[in-house]
Amino acid sequence: MRLVIALGGNALLHRGERPDAAIQTARLSLAAPGLARLADEHELVLVHGNGPQVGMLAEESAADAALSAPYPLSALVAETQGLIGSQLSLALRNAGLVGMVTTVITHTVIDAHDPRRDVPSKFIGPSYDRRRARRLAAEHGWEVAEDGDSWRRVVPSPLPQRILEIDAATALLKSGMTVVLAGGGGVPVSDHDGLHTLDAVVDKDHAAALIARTVSADRLVILTDVPGVIADYGTPDATVIAASTPAALRQWDFPDGSMGPKVAAVCDFVSSTRRTAAIGALEHAEEVVMGTLGTQITPDVLGPR
């Protein structure tokens, strides 16, 4: 089976945690044995998020007095591809991965006219109280927004159109390698009048869905820091939706900054391919892939022709 599995940046570094490298490597070490077994049994593409990590680097860059200007988000996305790709590769090898794993530095083309280029919507970086968030926004020209009980920076997140390195990744996949691709959604670029990087962060879930469609994956799986898609989240009636379809999931209103992109990505993949997808917890990767845990999404039933 050909799998595309997306690992959430918040799954590696939970909300409110200190952004220490040791925390992330420890969490990957716990998840790596299951991922390694999946990689040995299936053709596997891994896509990872980078919201907490790229935000941490952006804050450090903005505070660095030695710089005349902070590094753009596109450059920091590339840095997180190397950082998390290295951590993930080592964790898989230490967990006993039999085959080879490689990280591909990836560029993602977006539409030059996508209105999302100018609308800050994606949360990155650590959580702040309201006063500190507003102070940082004033100091650095950031946009900030409420994320639950705290505040975080928000940045533009245009939709991915194509992956520049997809042919190389497909060749590596066919050769038997596990491929880490489009980390952080890929470095965002416009191909209008040449290739130009953009100051944005592409959503990794939409990038994973695009990759899954392009490489004809049998299944798209998104692993995060919650056990699945939760109905009535934050209320006493909150429950994990065990099984659903795109039509049913689209009836719910999920937040743009968390579950919304995940649900949209799996619904788009399932609707366009008539294949299956799942959303679940990183620590239960195998069970989510095999369909015993998480939220399992199957195609809508087609009516009579």
RAJOMO-V865274 format. One record per pair of residues at least 24 apart in sequence whose ideal C-beta (glycine too) atoms are under 10 Angstrom apart, sorted by the first residue. I is the first residue (numbers start at 1). J is the second residue. If there is no record, write none. Layout:
BEGIN
i->{I/I}
j->{J/J}
END
This chain:
BEGIN
i->{1/1/1/1/1/1/1/1/1/2/2/2/2/2/2/2/2/2/2/2/2/3/3/3/3/3/3/3/3/3/3/3/3/3/3/3/3/4/4/4/4/4/4/4/4/4/4/4/4/4/4/4/4/4/4/4/4/4/4/4/4/4/4/5/5/5/5/5/5/5/5/5/5/5/5/5/5/5/5/5/5/5/5/5/5/6/6/6/6/6/6/6/6/6/6/6/6/6/6/6/6/6/6/6/6/6/6/6/6/6/7/7/7/7/7/7/7/7/7/7/7/7/7/7/7/7/7/7/8/8/8/8/8/8/8/8/8/8/8/8/8/8/8/8/8/9/9/9/9/9/9/9/9/9/9/9/9/9/9/9/9/9/9/9/10/10/10/10/10/10/10/10/10/11/11/11/11/11/11/11/11/11/11/11/11/12/12/12/12/12/12/12/12/12/12/12/13/13/13/13/13/13/13/13/13/14/14/15/15/15/15/15/15/15/15/15/15/15/15/16/16/16/16/16/17/17/17/18/19/19/19/19/19/19/19/19/19/21/21/21/24/24/24/24/24/24/24/25/25/25/25/25/25/26/27/27/27/27/27/28/28/28/28/28/28/28/28/28/28/29/29/29/29/29/30/30/30/30/31/31/31/31/31/31/31/31/31/31/31/32/32/32/32/32/32/32/32/32/32/32/32/33/33/33/33/33/33/33/33/34/34/34/34/34/34/34/34/34/34/35/35/35/35/35/35/35/35/35/35/35/35/36/36/36/36/36/36/36/36/36/36/36/36/37/37/37/37/37/37/37/38/38/38/38/38/38/38/39/39/39/39/39/39/39/39/39/39/40/40/40/40/40/40/41/41/42/42/42/42/42/43/43/43/43/43/43/43/43/43/43/44/44/44/44/44/44/44/44/44/44/44/45/45/45/45/45/45/45/45/45/45/45/45/45/45/45/45/45/46/46/46/46/46/46/46/46/46/46/46/46/46/46/46/47/47/47/47/47/47/47/47/47/47/47/47/47/47/47/47/47/47/47/48/48/48/48/48/48/48/48/48/48/48/48/48/48/48/48/49/49/49/49/49/49/49/49/49/49/49/49/49/49/49/49/50/50/50/50/50/50/50/50/50/50/50/50/50/50/51/51/51/51/51/51/51/51/51/51/51/51/51/51/51/52/52/52/52/52/52/52/53/53/53/53/53/53/53/53/53/54/54/54/54/54/54/54/54/54/54/54/54/54/54/54/55/55/55/55/55/55/55/55/55/55/55/55/55/56/56/56/56/57/57/57/58/58/58/58/58/58/58/59/59/59/59/59/59/59/59/61/62/62/62/62/62/62/63/63/63/70/70/70/72/72/72/72/72/73/73/73/73/73/73/73/73/73/73/73/73/74/74/74/74/74/74/74/74/74/74/74/74/74/75/75/75/76/76/76/76/76/77/77/77/77/77/77/77/77/77/77/77/77/77/77/77/77/78/78/78/78/78/78/78/78/79/79/79/80/80/80/80/81/81/81/81/81/81/81/81/81/81/82/83/83/84/84/84/85/85/85/85/86/88/88/88/89/89/92/92/97/98/99/99/99/99/100/100/100/100/100/100/101/101/101/101/101/102/102/102/102/102/102/102/102/102/103/103/103/103/103/104/104/104/104/104/104/104/104/104/104/104/104/104/105/105/105/105/105/105/105/106/106/106/106/106/106/106/106/106/106/106/106/106/106/106/106/106/106/107/107/107/107/107/107/107/107/107/107/107/107/108/108/108/108/108/108/108/108/108/108/108/108/108/108/108/108/108/108/108/108/108/108/108/108/109/109/109/109/109/109/109/109/109/109/109/109/109/109/109/110/110/110/110/110/110/110/110/110/110/110/110/110/110/110/110/111/111/111/111/111/111/111/112/112/112/112/112/112/112/112/113/113/113/114/114/114/114/114/114/114/114/114/115/115/116/116/116/116/116/116/116/117/117/117/117/117/117/117/117/117/118/118/118/119/119/119/119/119/119/120/120/120/120/120/120/120/120/121/121/121/121/121/121/121/121/121/121/121/121/122/122/122/122/122/122/122/122/122/122/122/122/122/122/122/122/123/123/123/123/123/123/123/123/123/123/123/123/123/124/124/124/124/124/124/124/125/125/125/125/126/126/126/127/127/127/128/128/145/145/146/147/147/147/148/148/148/148/152/154/154/154/155/155/155/156/156/156/156/156/156/157/157/157/157/157/157/157/157/157/157/157/158/158/158/158/158/158/158/158/158/159/159/159/159/159/159/159/159/160/160/160/160/160/160/160/160/160/160/160/160/161/161/161/161/162/162/162/162/163/163/163/163/163/164/164/164/166/166/166/166/167/169/169/169/170/170/170/170/173/173/174/179/179/181/181/181/181/182/182/182/182/182/183/185/185/186/186/203/203/203/203/203/203/204/204/204/205/205/205/205/205/205/205/205/205/205/205/206/206/206/206/206/206/207/208/208/208/208/208/209/209/209/209/209/209/209/209/209/209/209/209/210/210/210/211/212/212/212/212/212/212/212/212/212/213/213/213/213/213/216/216/217/217/217/217/218/218/218/219/219/219/219/219/219/219/219/219/220/220/220/220/220/220/220/220/220/220/220/220/221/221/221/221/221/221/221/221/221/221/221/222/222/222/222/222/222/222/222/222/222/222/222/222/222/222/222/223/223/223/223/223/223/223/223/223/223/223/223/224/224/224/224/224/224/224/224/224/225/225/225/225/226/226/226/226/226/226/226/226/226/227/227/227/227/227/227/227/227/227/228/228/228/228/228/228/228/228/228/228/228/229/229/229/229/229/229/229/229/229/229/229/229/230/230/230/230/231/233/233/240/240/240/240/240/240/241/241/241/241/241/242/242/242/242/242/242/243/243/243/243/243/243/243/244/244/244/244/244/244/244/245/245/245/245/245/245/245/245/246/246/246/246/246/246/246/246/247/247/247/247/248/248/249/249/249/250/259/262/263/263/266/266/266/267/267/269/270/270/270/270/271/271/271/272/273/274/274/274/274/275}
j->{38/41/42/43/44/217/218/219/289/42/43/44/45/173/174/212/215/216/217/218/219/38/39/41/42/43/44/45/46/178/212/217/218/219/220/221/289/43/44/45/46/47/173/179/181/182/207/208/209/210/211/212/213/214/215/217/218/219/220/221/222/269/277/35/38/39/42/44/45/46/47/48/208/212/217/219/220/221/222/223/278/282/285/288/289/45/46/47/48/49/182/185/203/204/205/206/207/208/209/211/212/220/221/222/223/224/262/265/266/279/31/35/46/47/48/49/84/88/180/183/204/208/221/222/223/224/282/285/48/49/50/51/52/204/205/222/223/224/225/226/258/262/279/281/282/48/49/50/51/52/53/54/55/80/84/123/124/183/184/185/201/204/224/225/49/51/52/123/224/225/226/258/282/48/49/52/222/223/224/225/226/281/282/283/285/48/49/50/51/52/53/84/87/88/225/282/49/50/51/52/53/56/84/126/225/52/225/51/52/123/126/127/147/148/149/150/152/225/258/126/127/148/149/150/52/126/127/126/52/53/55/56/57/59/60/125/126/53/83/87/52/53/83/84/87/88/91/86/87/88/90/91/94/91/87/91/225/282/283/84/87/88/89/90/91/92/94/95/282/87/90/91/94/95/91/95/282/283/88/91/92/95/223/281/282/283/284/285/286/87/88/89/90/91/92/93/94/95/96/97/285/91/92/94/95/96/97/285/286/95/223/282/283/284/285/286/287/288/289/88/91/92/95/97/101/178/223/282/285/286/289/91/92/93/94/95/96/97/98/99/101/178/285/95/96/97/98/285/286/289/97/178/221/285/286/289/290/92/95/97/98/99/100/101/177/178/179/92/96/97/98/99/178/286/289/178/217/218/219/289/99/173/174/176/177/178/179/215/217/218/92/97/99/101/173/177/178/179/180/217/289/104/169/170/172/173/177/178/179/180/181/182/208/211/212/215/217/220/84/85/88/89/92/101/103/178/179/180/181/182/183/208/223/106/179/180/181/182/183/184/185/186/204/205/207/208/209/210/211/212/220/222/80/81/84/85/87/88/103/180/181/182/183/184/185/204/208/223/80/84/124/183/184/185/201/203/204/205/207/208/222/223/224/261/76/77/79/80/81/83/84/124/183/184/185/201/202/204/80/122/123/124/125/152/153/155/157/184/185/201/203/204/257/80/123/124/125/126/127/152/77/79/80/83/84/124/125/183/184/78/79/80/81/83/84/122/124/125/153/155/183/184/185/201/80/122/123/124/125/126/127/142/152/153/154/155/201/80/124/125/126/83/124/125/124/125/140/142/153/155/201/124/125/126/128/136/140/142/153/140/136/139/140/141/142/153/136/139/140/140/141/199/188/197/198/199/200/124/155/156/184/187/188/197/198/199/200/201/202/107/184/186/187/188/189/196/197/198/199/200/201/202/187/197/199/124/184/187/199/201/105/106/107/108/182/183/184/185/186/187/188/197/198/200/201/202/105/106/107/183/184/186/187/197/183/184/187/183/184/187/201/105/106/180/181/182/183/184/185/186/187/183/183/184/180/183/184/180/181/183/184/180/178/180/183/178/180/178/180/178/176/175/176/177/178/172/175/176/177/178/179/172/177/178/179/180/168/169/172/175/177/178/179/180/181/178/179/180/181/183/163/165/166/168/169/172/177/179/180/181/182/183/186/165/180/181/182/183/186/187/163/164/165/166/168/169/179/180/181/182/183/184/185/186/187/202/207/211/162/163/164/165/182/186/187/188/189/191/195/197/158/159/160/161/162/163/164/165/166/182/184/185/186/187/188/189/198/200/202/204/206/207/210/211/158/160/161/162/163/164/186/188/189/190/191/192/195/198/202/156/157/158/159/160/161/162/185/186/188/189/190/191/198/200/202/158/159/160/161/190/191/192/158/161/190/191/192/193/196/198/158/190/192/156/157/158/159/160/161/190/198/200/156/158/156/157/158/159/200/202/203/156/157/158/159/188/190/198/199/200/156/158/200/143/154/155/156/157/158/144/145/153/154/155/156/157/200/145/154/155/156/157/158/201/203/256/257/260/261/152/153/154/155/156/157/158/185/200/201/202/203/204/256/257/261/147/148/151/152/153/154/155/157/201/255/256/257/258/152/153/154/155/157/184/201/152/153/154/155/150/152/153/151/152/153/152/153/256/257/257/255/257/258/234/255/257/258/257/201/256/257/199/200/201/188/198/199/200/201/202/185/188/200/201/202/203/204/206/256/257/261/185/188/190/198/200/201/202/203/206/185/202/203/206/207/210/261/264/185/186/188/202/203/204/206/207/208/209/210/211/190/191/202/210/186/191/210/214/207/210/211/214/215/189/191/195/210/211/214/215/214/211/214/215/211/214/215/216/215/217/215/211/215/207/208/211/215/206/207/208/210/211/207/210/261/210/211/256/260/261/262/264/265/261/262/265/259/260/261/262/263/264/265/266/268/269/279/261/262/264/265/268/269/265/262/265/266/269/277/261/262/264/265/266/267/268/269/270/272/273/277/265/268/269/269/265/266/268/269/270/272/273/275/277/268/269/272/273/275/273/275/269/273/275/277/273/275/276/269/270/273/275/276/277/278/289/291/265/266/268/269/270/273/275/276/277/278/279/297/266/276/277/278/279/280/285/288/289/294/296/259/261/262/263/265/266/269/277/278/279/280/282/288/294/295/297/262/278/279/280/281/282/283/284/285/288/289/294/258/259/262/279/280/281/282/288/294/258/281/282/283/258/259/262/279/280/281/282/294/295/279/280/281/283/284/288/293/294/295/259/278/279/280/281/284/288/293/294/295/296/254/259/262/263/266/278/279/280/294/295/296/297/254/259/279/295/295/258/259/279/280/281/293/294/295/279/294/295/296/297/291/292/293/294/295/296/278/291/294/295/296/297/298/270/279/295/296/297/298/300/270/271/296/297/298/299/300/301/270/271/272/277/297/298/299/300/271/299/300/301/297/300/279/295/297/300/295/295/295/297/295/296/297/297/300/297/297/298/299/300/297/299/300/299/299/298/299/300/302/299}
END
